[in-house]
Amino acid sequence: MSKPRRPLIAGNWKLNNGGQDGIDLARAIAAEVRGNDSVDVVVAPPASLLHRVSEVVAGKVGVSAQNVHQEASGAFTGELSAGMLLFAGCKWVIIGHSERRQFFAETDELVKAKTAAALKAGLQPIVCIGETLAEREAGKTLEVVNRQLDAFSSVIKDKPGVAAIAYEPVWAIGTGKVATNEQAQEVHAAIRQRLAGISAELSRTTRILYGGSVKADNALGLLNQEDIDGALVGGASLKLDSFMGIVNAARQVA
Ligand code: PGA
């Protein structure tokens, strides 16, 4: 079965691999990506490495930031704008990761503003949504996911296929507790259906990634689901073999 959308596998290194290890890993991943690869491969190193990683991957691997500020410039000490990330070689930016929402108090409104800023500058956002364990157990999964999606969907609708959405159940991130293929597919299908309410083209072209304890040995089952178009990978993206195992699973379904 081939996928209706080109698979996207993105590695979110978080606060890891920030030295020579990161440069070496990026170079090694680029060496494994083919010129005519059937999968889009993206890495999101710490911001301090973006420029150098962009140079070593030489366009074979997409480079993503892990965060962006919503303003283009100004007195915002310590922040980076979308234009600056673009200049550092980024094509992508992860927005609204649950760790940003949880530890840095990012709200749905802020996620919307950041998504708009990224798109305006020409970056492709990977916008993260997902419920906590308490929300899932209270039967509120779709309510939460829809609320988070509705917050920014008006911003992505005019550029169908540019932004990706990552469904990452918070209880599955870094816990080893992956959602079952059916649990993930159910939410992905609901997200796609919600997008269809905005525009058929947006629904058809938007890549919806699954994230949360994706590993080489569970990736194929997830990627085989109709509405799962790729993966946002944390822990398993920090080493070449485990990351390429997931990329290879995506190549099988592409
Ligand atoms: P994990 O992280 O793969 O380590 O669960 C996923 C993420 O946070 O994007």
py3Dmol code that shows the C-alpha trace and the ligand (Angstrom):
import py3Dmol

protein = """\
ATOM      1  CA  MET A   1       0.000   0.000   0.000  1.00  0.00           C
ATOM      2  CA  SER A   2       1.467   3.346  -0.880  1.00  0.00           C
ATOM      3  CA  LYS A   3       0.681   6.434   1.129  1.00  0.00           C
ATOM      4  CA  PRO A   4      -1.408   9.250  -0.310  1.00  0.00           C
ATOM      5  CA  ARG A   5       0.970  11.785   1.267  1.00  0.00           C
ATOM      6  CA  ARG A   6       4.767  11.673   1.243  1.00  0.00           C
ATOM      7  CA  PRO A   7       5.897  10.329   4.634  1.00  0.00           C
ATOM      8  CA  LEU A   8       7.742  12.724   6.935  1.00  0.00           C
ATOM      9  CA  ILE A   9      10.010  11.480   9.703  1.00  0.00           C
ATOM     10  CA  ALA A  10      11.271  14.197  12.047  1.00  0.00           C
ATOM     11  CA  GLY A  11      13.751  13.708  14.874  1.00  0.00           C
ATOM     12  CA  ASN A  12      13.307  16.059  17.835  1.00  0.00           C
ATOM     13  CA  TRP A  13      16.607  16.042  19.707  1.00  0.00           C
ATOM     14  CA  LYS A  14      15.300  18.306  22.485  1.00  0.00           C
ATOM     15  CA  LEU A  15      18.098  19.334  24.873  1.00  0.00           C
ATOM     16  CA  ASN A  16      20.482  16.625  23.629  1.00  0.00           C
ATOM     17  CA  ASN A  17      23.225  16.049  21.058  1.00  0.00           C
ATOM     18  CA  GLY A  18      24.316  19.674  21.268  1.00  0.00           C
ATOM     19  CA  GLY A  19      28.017  19.233  20.546  1.00  0.00           C
ATOM     20  CA  GLN A  20      30.149  17.379  18.046  1.00  0.00           C
ATOM     21  CA  ASP A  21      27.856  14.369  18.617  1.00  0.00           C
ATOM     22  CA  GLY A  22      25.021  16.271  16.952  1.00  0.00           C
ATOM     23  CA  ILE A  23      27.096  17.338  13.953  1.00  0.00           C
ATOM     24  CA  ASP A  24      28.321  13.757  13.497  1.00  0.00           C
ATOM     25  CA  LEU A  25      24.816  12.330  13.780  1.00  0.00           C
ATOM     26  CA  ALA A  26      23.422  14.818  11.252  1.00  0.00           C
ATOM     27  CA  ARG A  27      26.211  13.997   8.810  1.00  0.00           C
ATOM     28  CA  ALA A  28      25.614  10.255   9.245  1.00  0.00           C
ATOM     29  CA  ILE A  29      21.861  10.618   8.661  1.00  0.00           C
ATOM     30  CA  ALA A  30      22.479  12.713   5.531  1.00  0.00           C
ATOM     31  CA  ALA A  31      24.785   9.993   4.207  1.00  0.00           C
ATOM     32  CA  GLU A  32      21.885   7.512   4.424  1.00  0.00           C
ATOM     33  CA  VAL A  33      19.328   9.707   2.688  1.00  0.00           C
ATOM     34  CA  ARG A  34      19.078   9.107  -1.048  1.00  0.00           C
ATOM     35  CA  GLY A  35      18.787  11.839  -3.634  1.00  0.00           C
ATOM     36  CA  ASN A  36      15.433  10.458  -4.790  1.00  0.00           C
ATOM     37  CA  ASP A  37      14.286   9.285  -1.364  1.00  0.00           C
ATOM     38  CA  SER A  38      10.599   8.518  -0.962  1.00  0.00           C
ATOM     39  CA  VAL A  39      10.534   9.974   2.566  1.00  0.00           C
ATOM     40  CA  ASP A  40      11.165  13.489   3.905  1.00  0.00           C
ATOM     41  CA  VAL A  41      13.732  13.233   6.701  1.00  0.00           C
ATOM     42  CA  VAL A  42      14.030  16.124   9.159  1.00  0.00           C
ATOM     43  CA  VAL A  43      16.179  16.716  12.246  1.00  0.00           C
ATOM     44  CA  ALA A  44      15.551  19.301  14.960  1.00  0.00           C
ATOM     45  CA  PRO A  45      18.817  19.928  16.810  1.00  0.00           C
ATOM     46  CA  PRO A  46      19.296  22.459  19.611  1.00  0.00           C
ATOM     47  CA  ALA A  47      19.228  26.018  18.226  1.00  0.00           C
ATOM     48  CA  SER A  48      22.958  26.500  18.777  1.00  0.00           C
ATOM     49  CA  LEU A  49      23.659  23.806  16.162  1.00  0.00           C
ATOM     50  CA  LEU A  50      21.156  24.812  13.487  1.00  0.00           C
ATOM     51  CA  HIS A  51      23.622  26.640  11.297  1.00  0.00           C
ATOM     52  CA  ARG A  52      26.293  23.966  11.324  1.00  0.00           C
ATOM     53  CA  VAL A  53      23.866  21.091  10.938  1.00  0.00           C
ATOM     54  CA  SER A  54      22.337  22.854   7.916  1.00  0.00           C
ATOM     55  CA  GLU A  55      25.773  22.975   6.357  1.00  0.00           C
ATOM     56  CA  VAL A  56      26.656  19.323   6.937  1.00  0.00           C
ATOM     57  CA  VAL A  57      23.338  17.906   5.704  1.00  0.00           C
ATOM     58  CA  ALA A  58      23.612  19.979   2.521  1.00  0.00           C
ATOM     59  CA  GLY A  59      19.896  19.940   1.737  1.00  0.00           C
ATOM     60  CA  LYS A  60      19.502  16.149   1.950  1.00  0.00           C
ATOM     61  CA  VAL A  61      17.896  16.312   5.377  1.00  0.00           C
ATOM     62  CA  GLY A  62      15.477  19.054   6.367  1.00  0.00           C
ATOM     63  CA  VAL A  63      16.519  21.102   9.375  1.00  0.00           C
ATOM     64  CA  SER A  64      13.970  22.161  11.966  1.00  0.00           C
ATOM     65  CA  ALA A  65      14.050  24.454  14.964  1.00  0.00           C
ATOM     66  CA  GLN A  66      12.344  23.316  18.163  1.00  0.00           C
ATOM     67  CA  ASN A  67      10.699  26.655  18.874  1.00  0.00           C
ATOM     68  CA  VAL A  68      10.270  30.164  17.442  1.00  0.00           C
ATOM     69  CA  HIS A  69       9.288  33.555  18.776  1.00  0.00           C
ATOM     70  CA  GLN A  70       6.119  35.071  17.372  1.00  0.00           C
ATOM     71  CA  GLU A  71       7.566  38.519  16.702  1.00  0.00           C
ATOM     72  CA  ALA A  72       9.875  39.245  13.770  1.00  0.00           C
ATOM     73  CA  SER A  73      12.259  41.440  15.780  1.00  0.00           C
ATOM     74  CA  GLY A  74      12.446  43.634  18.862  1.00  0.00           C
ATOM     75  CA  ALA A  75      13.395  43.676  22.526  1.00  0.00           C
ATOM     76  CA  PHE A  76      12.884  39.982  23.341  1.00  0.00           C
ATOM     77  CA  THR A  77      16.144  38.895  24.907  1.00  0.00           C
ATOM     78  CA  GLY A  78      17.089  35.322  24.209  1.00  0.00           C
ATOM     79  CA  GLU A  79      14.505  34.679  21.499  1.00  0.00           C
ATOM     80  CA  LEU A  80      14.838  33.728  17.823  1.00  0.00           C
ATOM     81  CA  SER A  81      12.471  34.870  15.066  1.00  0.00           C
ATOM     82  CA  ALA A  82      11.269  32.806  12.130  1.00  0.00           C
ATOM     83  CA  GLY A  83      13.385  34.892   9.754  1.00  0.00           C
ATOM     84  CA  MET A  84      16.483  34.213  11.836  1.00  0.00           C
ATOM     85  CA  LEU A  85      15.791  30.477  11.791  1.00  0.00           C
ATOM     86  CA  LEU A  86      15.358  30.591   8.046  1.00  0.00           C
ATOM     87  CA  PHE A  87      18.712  32.343   7.734  1.00  0.00           C
ATOM     88  CA  ALA A  88      20.300  29.643   9.929  1.00  0.00           C
ATOM     89  CA  GLY A  89      19.211  27.074   7.332  1.00  0.00           C
ATOM     90  CA  CYS A  90      15.901  25.870   8.771  1.00  0.00           C
ATOM     91  CA  LYS A  91      13.036  24.805   6.598  1.00  0.00           C
ATOM     92  CA  TRP A  92      10.868  23.599   9.477  1.00  0.00           C
ATOM     93  CA  VAL A  93       9.957  24.552  13.040  1.00  0.00           C
ATOM     94  CA  ILE A  94       8.258  22.525  15.764  1.00  0.00           C
ATOM     95  CA  ILE A  95       5.572  24.601  17.491  1.00  0.00           C
ATOM     96  CA  GLY A  96       3.522  23.925  20.621  1.00  0.00           C
ATOM     97  CA  HIS A  97       5.324  20.784  21.734  1.00  0.00           C
ATOM     98  CA  SER A  98       3.745  19.523  24.957  1.00  0.00           C
ATOM     99  CA  GLU A  99       6.979  20.315  26.820  1.00  0.00           C
ATOM    100  CA  ARG A 100       6.669  23.946  25.660  1.00  0.00           C
ATOM    101  CA  ARG A 101       3.032  23.981  26.704  1.00  0.00           C
ATOM    102  CA  GLN A 102       3.793  22.369  30.074  1.00  0.00           C
ATOM    103  CA  PHE A 103       7.119  23.931  31.130  1.00  0.00           C
ATOM    104  CA  PHE A 104       6.994  27.252  29.285  1.00  0.00           C
ATOM    105  CA  ALA A 105       3.288  28.001  29.650  1.00  0.00           C
ATOM    106  CA  GLU A 106       2.582  28.126  25.928  1.00  0.00           C
ATOM    107  CA  THR A 107      -1.117  28.638  25.281  1.00  0.00           C
ATOM    108  CA  ASP A 108      -3.274  27.840  22.264  1.00  0.00           C
ATOM    109  CA  GLU A 109      -3.236  31.562  21.431  1.00  0.00           C
ATOM    110  CA  LEU A 110       0.555  31.671  21.454  1.00  0.00           C
ATOM    111  CA  VAL A 111       0.755  28.535  19.313  1.00  0.00           C
ATOM    112  CA  LYS A 112      -1.488  30.268  16.797  1.00  0.00           C
ATOM    113  CA  ALA A 113       0.708  33.398  16.770  1.00  0.00           C
ATOM    114  CA  LYS A 114       3.897  31.348  16.359  1.00  0.00           C
ATOM    115  CA  THR A 115       2.363  29.288  13.558  1.00  0.00           C
ATOM    116  CA  ALA A 116       1.328  32.463  11.742  1.00  0.00           C
ATOM    117  CA  ALA A 117       4.808  33.970  12.172  1.00  0.00           C
ATOM    118  CA  ALA A 118       6.496  30.826  10.858  1.00  0.00           C
ATOM    119  CA  LEU A 119       4.285  30.609   7.778  1.00  0.00           C
ATOM    120  CA  LYS A 120       4.692  34.306   7.038  1.00  0.00           C
ATOM    121  CA  ALA A 121       8.474  33.952   7.050  1.00  0.00           C
ATOM    122  CA  GLY A 122       8.396  30.850   4.839  1.00  0.00           C
ATOM    123  CA  LEU A 123       9.044  28.162   7.455  1.00  0.00           C
ATOM    124  CA  GLN A 124       6.984  24.969   7.563  1.00  0.00           C
ATOM    125  CA  PRO A 125       5.484  24.495  11.033  1.00  0.00           C
ATOM    126  CA  ILE A 126       5.060  21.110  12.690  1.00  0.00           C
ATOM    127  CA  VAL A 127       2.339  21.986  15.172  1.00  0.00           C
ATOM    128  CA  CYS A 128       1.926  19.596  18.106  1.00  0.00           C
ATOM    129  CA  ILE A 129      -1.339  18.685  19.790  1.00  0.00           C
ATOM    130  CA  GLY A 130      -2.335  15.929  22.193  1.00  0.00           C
ATOM    131  CA  GLU A 131      -4.128  15.069  25.384  1.00  0.00           C
ATOM    132  CA  THR A 132      -2.773  14.223  28.841  1.00  0.00           C
ATOM    133  CA  LEU A 133      -3.481  10.909  30.544  1.00  0.00           C
ATOM    134  CA  ALA A 134      -6.071  12.540  32.817  1.00  0.00           C
ATOM    135  CA  GLU A 135      -7.842  14.016  29.779  1.00  0.00           C
ATOM    136  CA  ARG A 136      -7.860  10.655  27.978  1.00  0.00           C
ATOM    137  CA  GLU A 137      -9.172   8.856  31.049  1.00  0.00           C
ATOM    138  CA  ALA A 138     -11.906  11.461  31.399  1.00  0.00           C
ATOM    139  CA  GLY A 139     -12.969  10.721  27.801  1.00  0.00           C
ATOM    140  CA  LYS A 140     -11.887  14.176  26.651  1.00  0.00           C
ATOM    141  CA  THR A 141      -9.283  13.249  24.033  1.00  0.00           C
ATOM    142  CA  LEU A 142     -11.130  14.570  20.994  1.00  0.00           C
ATOM    143  CA  GLU A 143     -12.403  17.621  22.828  1.00  0.00           C
ATOM    144  CA  VAL A 144      -8.840  18.623  23.758  1.00  0.00           C
ATOM    145  CA  VAL A 145      -7.351  17.802  20.366  1.00  0.00           C
ATOM    146  CA  ASN A 146     -10.105  19.689  18.547  1.00  0.00           C
ATOM    147  CA  ARG A 147      -9.659  22.735  20.784  1.00  0.00           C
ATOM    148  CA  GLN A 148      -5.892  22.776  20.165  1.00  0.00           C
ATOM    149  CA  LEU A 149      -6.427  22.257  16.422  1.00  0.00           C
ATOM    150  CA  ASP A 150      -9.135  24.909  16.106  1.00  0.00           C
ATOM    151  CA  ALA A 151      -6.794  27.434  17.708  1.00  0.00           C
ATOM    152  CA  PHE A 152      -4.464  27.506  14.689  1.00  0.00           C
ATOM    153  CA  SER A 153      -6.355  25.895  11.798  1.00  0.00           C
ATOM    154  CA  SER A 154      -7.522  29.256  10.431  1.00  0.00           C
ATOM    155  CA  VAL A 155      -3.845  30.200  10.077  1.00  0.00           C
ATOM    156  CA  ILE A 156      -2.807  27.123   8.044  1.00  0.00           C
ATOM    157  CA  LYS A 157      -5.853  26.987   5.772  1.00  0.00           C
ATOM    158  CA  ASP A 158      -4.544  29.293   3.062  1.00  0.00           C
ATOM    159  CA  LYS A 159      -1.353  27.275   2.613  1.00  0.00           C
ATOM    160  CA  PRO A 160      -2.603  23.691   2.356  1.00  0.00           C
ATOM    161  CA  GLY A 161       0.088  21.041   2.671  1.00  0.00           C
ATOM    162  CA  VAL A 162       2.713  23.402   4.092  1.00  0.00           C
ATOM    163  CA  ALA A 163       2.215  22.870   7.821  1.00  0.00           C
ATOM    164  CA  ALA A 164       2.289  19.403   9.362  1.00  0.00           C
ATOM    165  CA  ILE A 165       0.387  18.462  12.501  1.00  0.00           C
ATOM    166  CA  ALA A 166       1.887  16.130  15.105  1.00  0.00           C
ATOM    167  CA  TYR A 167      -0.554  14.224  17.278  1.00  0.00           C
ATOM    168  CA  GLU A 168       1.407  13.412  20.411  1.00  0.00           C
ATOM    169  CA  PRO A 169      -0.536  12.008  23.340  1.00  0.00           C
ATOM    170  CA  VAL A 170       1.304  13.484  26.317  1.00  0.00           C
ATOM    171  CA  TRP A 171       1.138  10.178  28.190  1.00  0.00           C
ATOM    172  CA  ALA A 172       3.099   8.486  25.394  1.00  0.00           C
ATOM    173  CA  ILE A 173       5.990  10.961  25.213  1.00  0.00           C
ATOM    174  CA  GLY A 174       9.228   9.578  26.601  1.00  0.00           C
ATOM    175  CA  THR A 175       7.319   6.984  28.619  1.00  0.00           C
ATOM    176  CA  GLY A 176       7.699   3.937  26.395  1.00  0.00           C
ATOM    177  CA  LYS A 177       3.864   3.764  26.356  1.00  0.00           C
ATOM    178  CA  VAL A 178       3.058   4.048  22.680  1.00  0.00           C
ATOM    179  CA  ALA A 179      -0.558   4.511  21.618  1.00  0.00           C
ATOM    180  CA  THR A 180      -1.897   1.419  19.881  1.00  0.00           C
ATOM    181  CA  ASN A 181      -2.162   1.631  16.119  1.00  0.00           C
ATOM    182  CA  GLU A 182      -5.945   1.835  16.499  1.00  0.00           C
ATOM    183  CA  GLN A 183      -5.849   4.545  19.183  1.00  0.00           C
ATOM    184  CA  ALA A 184      -3.545   6.659  17.051  1.00  0.00           C
ATOM    185  CA  GLN A 185      -5.484   6.095  13.813  1.00  0.00           C
ATOM    186  CA  GLU A 186      -8.762   7.009  15.515  1.00  0.00           C
ATOM    187  CA  VAL A 187      -7.445  10.426  16.560  1.00  0.00           C
ATOM    188  CA  HIS A 188      -5.637  11.023  13.249  1.00  0.00           C
ATOM    189  CA  ALA A 189      -8.859  10.299  11.348  1.00  0.00           C
ATOM    190  CA  ALA A 190     -10.739  12.706  13.614  1.00  0.00           C
ATOM    191  CA  ILE A 191      -8.136  15.420  12.981  1.00  0.00           C
ATOM    192  CA  ARG A 192      -8.388  14.906   9.219  1.00  0.00           C
ATOM    193  CA  GLN A 193     -12.144  15.041   9.398  1.00  0.00           C
ATOM    194  CA  ARG A 194     -11.985  18.278  11.373  1.00  0.00           C
ATOM    195  CA  LEU A 195      -9.683  19.751   8.722  1.00  0.00           C
ATOM    196  CA  ALA A 196     -12.195  18.719   6.064  1.00  0.00           C
ATOM    197  CA  GLY A 197     -14.654  21.050   7.735  1.00  0.00           C
ATOM    198  CA  ILE A 198     -12.295  23.896   6.823  1.00  0.00           C
ATOM    199  CA  SER A 199     -11.278  22.786   3.354  1.00  0.00           C
ATOM    200  CA  ALA A 200     -11.132  19.527   1.450  1.00  0.00           C
ATOM    201  CA  GLU A 201      -7.693  20.407   0.124  1.00  0.00           C
ATOM    202  CA  LEU A 202      -6.334  21.135   3.595  1.00  0.00           C
ATOM    203  CA  SER A 203      -7.610  17.774   4.801  1.00  0.00           C
ATOM    204  CA  ARG A 204      -6.196  15.897   1.794  1.00  0.00           C
ATOM    205  CA  THR A 205      -2.738  17.499   1.829  1.00  0.00           C
ATOM    206  CA  THR A 206      -1.899  17.992   5.516  1.00  0.00           C
ATOM    207  CA  ARG A 207       0.573  15.479   6.866  1.00  0.00           C
ATOM    208  CA  ILE A 208      -0.456  14.279  10.316  1.00  0.00           C
ATOM    209  CA  LEU A 209       2.469  12.766  12.220  1.00  0.00           C
ATOM    210  CA  TYR A 210       2.220  10.531  15.256  1.00  0.00           C
ATOM    211  CA  GLY A 211       4.603  11.129  18.153  1.00  0.00           C
ATOM    212  CA  GLY A 212       5.146   9.416  21.489  1.00  0.00           C
ATOM    213  CA  SER A 213       7.582   6.548  22.027  1.00  0.00           C
ATOM    214  CA  VAL A 214       7.925   5.755  18.319  1.00  0.00           C
ATOM    215  CA  LYS A 215      10.712   3.197  17.856  1.00  0.00           C
ATOM    216  CA  ALA A 216      12.050   1.168  14.966  1.00  0.00           C
ATOM    217  CA  ASP A 217      10.010  -1.841  16.075  1.00  0.00           C
ATOM    218  CA  ASN A 218       6.608  -0.138  16.378  1.00  0.00           C
ATOM    219  CA  ALA A 219       6.932   2.370  13.517  1.00  0.00           C
ATOM    220  CA  LEU A 220       5.689   0.136  10.710  1.00  0.00           C
ATOM    221  CA  GLY A 221       2.411  -0.681  12.427  1.00  0.00           C
ATOM    222  CA  LEU A 222       1.732   2.998  13.051  1.00  0.00           C
ATOM    223  CA  LEU A 223       2.810   4.166   9.598  1.00  0.00           C
ATOM    224  CA  ASN A 224       0.588   1.551   7.977  1.00  0.00           C
ATOM    225  CA  GLN A 225      -2.469   3.344   9.347  1.00  0.00           C
ATOM    226  CA  GLU A 226      -4.379   5.269   6.723  1.00  0.00           C
ATOM    227  CA  ASP A 227      -4.184   8.690   8.347  1.00  0.00           C
ATOM    228  CA  ILE A 228      -0.692   8.469   9.853  1.00  0.00           C
ATOM    229  CA  ASP A 229       1.701  10.238   7.483  1.00  0.00           C
ATOM    230  CA  GLY A 230       4.892  10.128   9.477  1.00  0.00           C
ATOM    231  CA  ALA A 231       6.396  10.400  12.933  1.00  0.00           C
ATOM    232  CA  LEU A 232       7.833  12.968  15.300  1.00  0.00           C
ATOM    233  CA  VAL A 233      10.481  11.040  17.179  1.00  0.00           C
ATOM    234  CA  GLY A 234      12.230  11.999  20.420  1.00  0.00           C
ATOM    235  CA  GLY A 235      14.370   9.387  22.192  1.00  0.00           C
ATOM    236  CA  ALA A 236      14.805   7.104  19.198  1.00  0.00           C
ATOM    237  CA  SER A 237      16.055  10.002  17.051  1.00  0.00           C
ATOM    238  CA  LEU A 238      19.220  10.438  19.115  1.00  0.00           C
ATOM    239  CA  LYS A 239      21.062   7.484  17.585  1.00  0.00           C
ATOM    240  CA  LEU A 240      21.619   6.682  13.930  1.00  0.00           C
ATOM    241  CA  ASP A 241      20.420   3.073  13.952  1.00  0.00           C
ATOM    242  CA  SER A 242      17.177   3.621  15.815  1.00  0.00           C
ATOM    243  CA  PHE A 243      16.317   6.713  13.749  1.00  0.00           C
ATOM    244  CA  MET A 244      17.120   5.064  10.424  1.00  0.00           C
ATOM    245  CA  GLY A 245      15.044   2.047  11.480  1.00  0.00           C
ATOM    246  CA  ILE A 246      12.032   4.382  11.590  1.00  0.00           C
ATOM    247  CA  VAL A 247      12.976   6.046   8.289  1.00  0.00           C
ATOM    248  CA  ASN A 248      13.245   2.579   6.732  1.00  0.00           C
ATOM    249  CA  ALA A 249       9.777   1.668   8.002  1.00  0.00           C
ATOM    250  CA  ALA A 250       8.453   4.819   6.306  1.00  0.00           C
ATOM    251  CA  ARG A 251      10.234   3.875   3.071  1.00  0.00           C
ATOM    252  CA  GLN A 252       8.381   0.548   3.150  1.00  0.00           C
ATOM    253  CA  VAL A 253       4.980   2.203   3.206  1.00  0.00           C
ATOM    254  CA  ALA A 254       5.818   5.205   0.973  1.00  0.00           C
TER     255      ALA A 254
END
"""
ligand_1 = """\
9
PGA
P 9.608 10.339 22.437
O 9.328 11.909 22.219
O 9.744 9.737 21.064
O 10.883 10.285 23.230
O 8.434 9.806 23.164
C 8.468 12.353 21.201
C 8.376 13.848 21.224
O 8.458 14.459 22.294
O 8.234 14.481 20.157
"""
view = py3Dmol.view(width=600, height=400)
view.addModel(protein, "pdb")
view.setStyle({"model": 0}, {"cartoon": {"style": "trace"}})
view.addModel(ligand_1, "xyz")
view.setStyle({"model": 1}, {"stick": {}})
view.zoomTo()
view.show()
